[in-house]
Amino acid sequence: MTTLYGISNCDTVRKTRKWLEANGLPFAFHDFRKEGLTLAQVERWCDALGSEAVLNKRGTTWRQLPAERRDGLDEAALRALLVEQPTLIKRPVLEHDGEIRIGFKTEDYAALFGV
C-alpha cells in the first residue's frame, strides 16, 4: 500500500499526486493538516531519515515560531512539535513498501515504482 502524506494546497503535493495518477499508481492521500499525525508516524519518519530531513526550516510555520520555541529543541521536543504543528514537515512524505521518501523528484519516484 502506498500512502502520500501532505497538505492538499501544497504545489509539490499536487504535482506528486498528478504524477502518481498519470502513472496509474494507486495511493491513499493523508492530509496531515486536516487529519493530524500520530507520534508513532513522526517517529518512524525521523528514525528512518533523521529529524533534520523531516523538519522544514524554510517554511513560514518555522519562521513564525517564537525563538524560545525553536531554539534548543531536543529530539523528543522536536518530534512532539512536529505532531502539534504538522506543517513543519517537509512535503510530501511518501510511504511505499516499507520505503519512506520526502519531497518529490520524478527520477526517484520512477526508480522506486519501477516506471
PEPEGI-V479928 format. One record per residue. N is the residue number from 1. RES is the residue in three letters. SS is DSSP state (~ for helix, > for strand, _ for the rest). NEAR is the number of other C-alpha atoms within 10 Angstrom. Layout:
((N;RES;SS;NEAR) (N;RES;SS;NEAR))
This chain:
((1;MET;_;9) (2;THR;>;15) (3;THR;>;16) (4;LEU;>;24) (5;TYR;>;22) (6;GLY;>;25) (7;ILE;_;21) (8;SER;_;16) (9;ASN;_;9) (10;CYS;_;12) (11;ASP;~;12) (12;THR;~;17) (13;VAL;~;22) (14;ARG;~;15) (15;LYS;~;14) (16;THR;~;21) (17;ARG;~;20) (18;LYS;~;12) (19;TRP;~;16) (20;LEU;~;17) (21;GLU;~;12) (22;ALA;~;9) (23;ASN;_;12) (24;GLY;_;10) (25;LEU;_;12) (26;PRO;_;12) (27;PHE;_;16) (28;ALA;>;13) (29;PHE;>;16) (30;HIS;>;17) (31;ASP;>;18) (32;PHE;~;19) (33;ARG;~;15) (34;LYS;~;11) (35;GLU;~;10) (36;GLY;_;14) (37;LEU;_;18) (38;THR;_;14) (39;LEU;~;16) (40;ALA;~;11) (41;GLN;~;12) (42;VAL;~;21) (43;GLU;~;19) (44;ARG;~;12) (45;TRP;~;22) (46;CYS;~;17) (47;ASP;~;11) (48;ALA;~;14) (49;LEU;~;14) (50;GLY;_;12) (51;SER;~;18) (52;GLU;~;12) (53;ALA;~;15) (54;VAL;~;23) (55;LEU;>;20) (56;ASN;_;18) (57;LYS;_;15) (58;ARG;_;10) (59;GLY;_;13) (60;THR;~;11) (61;THR;~;14) (62;TRP;~;18) (63;ARG;~;13) (64;GLN;~;9) (65;LEU;_;11) (66;PRO;_;9) (67;ALA;~;10) (68;GLU;~;8) (69;ARG;~;12) (70;ARG;~;15) (71;ASP;_;9) (72;GLY;_;10) (73;LEU;_;12) (74;ASP;_;8) (75;GLU;~;12) (76;ALA;~;10) (77;ALA;~;13) (78;LEU;~;18) (79;ARG;~;23) (80;ALA;~;15) (81;LEU;~;17) (82;LEU;~;21) (83;VAL;~;21) (84;GLU;~;15) (85;GLN;_;16) (86;PRO;~;25) (87;THR;~;20) (88;LEU;~;20) (89;ILE;>;25) (90;LYS;_;19) (91;ARG;_;24) (92;PRO;_;23) (93;VAL;>;19) (94;LEU;>;23) (95;GLU;>;18) (96;HIS;>;14) (97;ASP;_;10) (98;GLY;_;8) (99;GLU;>;11) (100;ILE;>;15) (101;ARG;>;20) (102;ILE;>;18) (103;GLY;_;17) (104;PHE;_;17) (105;LYS;_;11) (106;THR;~;11) (107;GLU;~;9) (108;ASP;~;12) (109;TYR;~;17) (110;ALA;~;13) (111;ALA;~;9) (112;LEU;~;13) (113;PHE;~;12) (114;GLY;_;7) (115;VAL;_;10))
